[in-house]
Amino acid sequence: MTVDLLDVVRAERAPLDLATYFDEKAARRYTGRRFESFGGGGDLAAVQDVITAVDLLAVQTLSVVVPAETAFALLDGDLGRQVTALLARVPADLELGTRDAREAVGARSAVLEAWQLLRDREDIGFVTAGKLIARKRPHLIPVYDRVIRCLYGRPQQVWVRLHDRLALEGGELRGELAALRARAEAPPRVSLLRVLDVVLWMRHHDEHREQDCPGFGTVSLERIDPDDAKPSALLERELLEREGLVSDEH
């Protein structure tokens, strides 16, 4: 059945999942715990608009690698200069779910154009492109991979839809994410978007399947009532009927 994001964040397992992910003393440590904080963070004032070598290392903590030719283009080429010019138009402190953020992630936004520049590279998929942008704007752009996309049911305009959900009801979901971060004793600098990403990823990554996944579409970006929930299999069938099977890159 499909559940609301609030229910996921309020779930009994959520604090333990979040604490486990960011535990520096655990026998099995998750490298992604350092994604936002490594090297001082990608949104430091001195480098907030520039993709640096530290950023390229940071995304590796999330199990992606920027190939050498694209790395060269980002660090010392036109691609890097173009991305910098676009990021300079996006305030580094703008938070998804707050005033002005919807326009900042919309169809004609600079941040979407920056993502598309990266995505247009033959050796960069939507996941890696998104993680690079999330590193530079951690409060505005969520980490978004196949696991999270599966849970959401492959939505269109996911940034806009997540913004609308975070802004709903006076920012109730944002408040719950902040409370969860404190309850789990996660580092206070961890963004609310990262808290949400980790909770969702920990919930689903072990069971995720590329095809016929039992978790497909089981988390709604819209506020739902329990009586409105649909079985995930029905959601997947409806989607495939609309779009057909699509094979995606990394």
SEDRENTI-761709 format. One record per residue: residue in one letter; x, y, z of N, C-alpha, C in turn. Coordinates in steps of 0.02 Angstrom, whole numbers, plus 50000, padded with zeros to 5 digits. Layout:
aXYZXYZXYZ/...
***
This chain:
m500424994050000500005000050000500445006350000/t500165011749974500525018049972500455021750038/v501015024350063501015028050126501225035250114/d501055039450161501225046450158501945047450184/l502275052550158502955054150181502975055350256/l502475058550282502455059750355502475053150393/d502115048150368502105041750402502795038450400/v503155039350346503835036550341504295039950392/v504255046550396504685050350441504505048950514/r503875047650527503655046250596503695038950615/a503905034750569503925027550582504395025950639/e504245020650675504645018650733505375017350715/r505485014750654506165013050635506585019050612/a506265024650597506615030250566507195032950609/p507105034150674507675036750713508275032050714/l508145025550720508685020750721509035020450653/d508645020550599508945020450532509395026550522/l509165032350543509555038450534510185038250578/a510105036250640510675035850685511185030850661/t510955025250635511405020050610511805022650551/y511475026250506511805028750446512375033650463/f512265037850513512755043050530513215041050588/d513185034950609513595032550666514325032050646/e514745036150676515455036250661515835030450693/k515525027050741515865021850778515625014850761/a515175014350714514895007850696515415003450662/a515344996950668515794992350634515714993050558/r515094993750536514964995050466514735002250459/r515185006450433515035013550426514825015050355/y514335019350348514095021450282514515027450259/t514845026750203515265032250179514845038450163/g514215037550145513785043150128513665047850186/r513845045850246513755050250305514175056550297/r514695056350255515145062050246514985065950182/f514465064050146514335067150081514275074750086/e513885077250131513785084550136514355088050172/s514665084750220515155088050263515875087450240/f516025082750196516715081550176517045087850148/g517645089350173518005095150149517695101750169/g517245101650217516915107750239516245108950205/g516085104850155515445105550120515515109050053/g515075107050007515095109949940514805116849936/d514445118949989514125125549990514515130650031/l515135129250046515565134350078515595140550034/a515605146350065515565152650027516115153149973/a516705150649988517265151349941517185147049879/v516795141749884516745136949828516035135249809/q515545138849835514845136749828514595136449756/d514925139949711514695140049642515165136049596/v515675133049624516185129649584516225122249603/i516175117949554516285110849567517035109549572/t517245107149629517955106249644518135098849646/a518785097549652519015090649659518735087449722/v518635091449774518345088949836517625086549824/d517255090349784516575088249767516575081649729/l517045080749685517085074549646517235068649692/l517635069749743517755064549793517135063449836/a516785068749853516205068249896515655063949866/v515545064549800515015060549770515195053149769/q515835051549774516035044549778515795041249842/t515665045249894515395042449955514685039749944/l514375041749890513705039349872513735034449813/s514305031349805514385025749758514315027649685/v514525033749667514565035649597515255038749585/v515485038349523516135041049504516045045349442/v516315051349444516315055649385516905053649342/p516785051349280517325049149237517845054649224/a518445052649208519005057249203518885063049155/e518635061549095518545066849045518045072149069/t517515069849100517025074649127517325078449186/a517715075049227518055078349282518515083949257/f518895082449203519325087549174518905093549151/a518345092149118517915097449092517615101749148/l517475098549205517195102249261517715106249298/l518315103649305518835106849344519225112049304/d519275111049239519705115349199519455116049128/g518805116949120518525117349053517895121549050/d517605121948990517005125948980516415123349020/l516365116749028515805113949066515795116749137/g516375116749169516415119449237516225126749240/r516455130549191516295137749191515545138849180/q515245134849137514525135449125514125133749188/v514315128349221513965126349282514055131749336/t514645134549342514765139849391514315145849378/a514255147849315513835153649298513105152349317/l512885146249309512185144549326512095144149401/l512555141049436512495140549509512515147449542/a512875152049512512915158749540512245162249542/r511775159749503511095162649501510625159549553/v510885154749591510475151049639510745152249710/p510375155649753510625156849821510805150349857/a511385150149888511615144049920511215142249982/d510875147150011510505145850072509755144750060/l509545144549998508835143449983508645136249999/e508085135350033507875128750056507225126650021/l507225120549997506635117749965506055117750016/g505475119849992504895120250037504785127050067/t505235131850052505165138650078505035143450020/r504875149550038504705154649988505255155349936/d505045156049874505485157049815505825150649791/a505775145249829506125139149809505795135749750/r505135136349744504785132849690505025135349622/e505065141849615505315144649552506045142749540/a506425142149593507135140649588507275133549564/v506775129149567506875122249544506405120549486/g506065125549459505575124449406505875123249338/a505435123049288505625120949220506135125549188/r506145131949205506615136649174507155138949223/s507265135049274507735137149327508465135949308/a508895139949337509615139249325509875132649352/v509605130349408509855124149437509655118149394/l509075118449363508885113049318509315113149255/e509475119149231509915119749173510605116949189/a510855118249249511505115549269511475107949271/w510935105249300510845097949301510835095149230/q510485098549185510425096049117511095096249080/l511495101349093512165101549063512565095349083/l512535093549146512885087549168512575081249139/r511915081149137511555075249113511685074149039/d511825079349002511945078848930512605075448914/r513045074948962513675071348951513525063948941/e513865060848894513735053848879513905049248938/d514365051448980514605047149034514315048949103/i513795053149103513475055149166512735053749162/g512475049949209511755048649211511395053449258/f510745052549264510355057149306510555056749379/v510765050849402510945050149472511575054249489/t512095053349449512725056849462512635064349454/a512285066449402512155073549391511805076549451/g511305073049476510925075549533511335075849597/k511775071049607512185071049667512695076749666/l512955078349607513405084049602513045090549620/i512445091449594512065097549609511855097649682/a511665091849709511475091449780512055093249825/r512655091549805513245093249844513335100949848/k513175104449793513265111749792512675115449824/r512075112449820511475115649848511095110549891/p511395108549948511115103049987510435104550018/h510255110850026509615112550056509065113350004/l509255113449941508775114649887508655108549843/i509175104649831509135098949785509255092449823/p508775087849819508855081449854509295076549816/v509635072349853509945066449822509375062049796/y509445059749734508895056149702509185050649658/d509115044449681509375038849643508815034049626/r508995028249600508485023449578508075020849637/v508385020249695508015017749753507455022549772/i507625028949776507125033949795506605034749739/r506835034849678506365035449621505865029749621/c506095023849637505655018049640505115019049693/l505315021049753504825022149807504295027249787/y504515032549753504045037749732503625035849671/g503825030449636503445028349578503625032049514/r504265034049506504515037349446504135043749430/p504085048449475503695054549462504045059349415/q503665063449381503935068949342504025074949388/q504495079449370504615085649407504675084349483/v505105079849500505145077749570505355083449616/w505785087949594505985093549637505395097949654/v505005099649603504415103949614503905100449659/r503795094149646503295090549686503525089649758/l504165088549768504415088049836504385094849871/h504525100149835504455106849864503735107949888/d503255106349845502555107349864502375103349926/r502645097349931502495093149989502805096050052/l503415098550046503755101350104503435107950127/a503135111550080502815117950097502115117050124/l501825111250114501125110050132501015110650208/e500435113250225500215113550296500735116950340/g500965122650315501435126650355502105123450366/g502305119050321502955115750327502975110250379/e502405106750387502375101450438502905096150428/l503005094050366503505088950352504205091350369/r504355097550354505015100350371505115100150447/g504595101850484504655101550556504775094450582/e504435089650551504535082650572505235080250556/l505515082450499506195080450481506705083450529/a506595089750549507045092750597507005089150665/a506405087350685506315083750748506635076850745/l506575073550688506885067050680507645067550683/r507925072550650508655073550652508895074350724/a508535078150764508725079150834508635072750874/r508085069250862507945063150900508465057750886/a508695057350825509195052450806509905054650823/e509975060850846510625063750862511085063550801/a510795064850743511195065650683511535072450685/p512085073250648512425079750649511945085350630/p511935090850668511445096150655511535099550588/r512125098850558512245101950493511925097950436/v511745091750448511425087650396510785091050373/s510705092050309510115095450283509495091250293/l508915094650294508285091050300508165086450240/l508385088650181508315084450122508725078050129/r509305078650158509725072750168509425068050220/v509125070950272508775066850322508235062650287/l507845065950245507305062450209507585057050163/d508105058750127508415053950080508665047750117/v509005048750173509295043150210508735038650238/v508215041750266507665037750293507335033550239/l507225036550181506925032750126507395027350100/w508025029050092508505024150065508605018250112/m508665019650176508745014250225508125009750226/r507555012550212506935008850213506895003850155/h507205005650098507055001950037507654998850001/h508275000850017508824998849973508954991349973/d508834987950028508954980750030508474976849986/e507854979149982507354975449944507264978049872/h507614983549855507494986649790507694981949733/r507274981849682507404978049621507284982649561/e507684981749509507614985949450506964984649412/q506714978649416506074976949384505624973349434/d504974974649428504484971349471504654972249545/c504854978249563505044979549632504424979949677/p504434976449733503854976649778503744983449811/g504254987649810504184994149842503994999749795/f503874998049731503745003249681503115007249699/g503195013849701502615018149712502305017649780/t502675015349830502375014249896502435020349942/v502765025649918502805031949957502545037549912/s502065041349938501755046649898502065053449913/l502175057249860502405064149868501825068749885/e501215066549874500625070449892500365068249960/r500045072949994499725071250058499145066550043/i499115060850077498585056050064498235054050129/d497625051750120497255048650175497335041150169/p497315037450223497395030150220496915026750172/d496305029350166495815026150123495965027050049/d496425031850033496585033149963497175029049937/a497505025249980498105021649961497955016349908/k498435015549862498385010449810498935005349819/p498814999049802499354994149802499884996149752/s500524994949769501074996949725501034993549657/a500804987449654500754983949590500284987549542/l499744990249569499274994049528499595000349502/l499965003849545500305009949524500805008449468/e501175002949475501675001249424501334999649358/r500794995949360500434994149299500175000449264/e499905005149303499655011349274500215015349241/l500795015549274501355019249246501605016149182/l501675009549180501925006249121501445006949063/e500805007249077500315008349025500375015248995/r500555020149037500625027049012501275028048974/e501825025249001502485026948975502835021248939/g502645015148952503015009548925503645008348966/l503975002748952504595001248988505155005648962/v505535008649007506085013048990506705010649026/s507245009948989507875008049020508275014349035/d508495015249097508845021349118509585019849131/e509985025149120510695024649136510795025649210/h511395024249231511615025249301511535032549321/
***
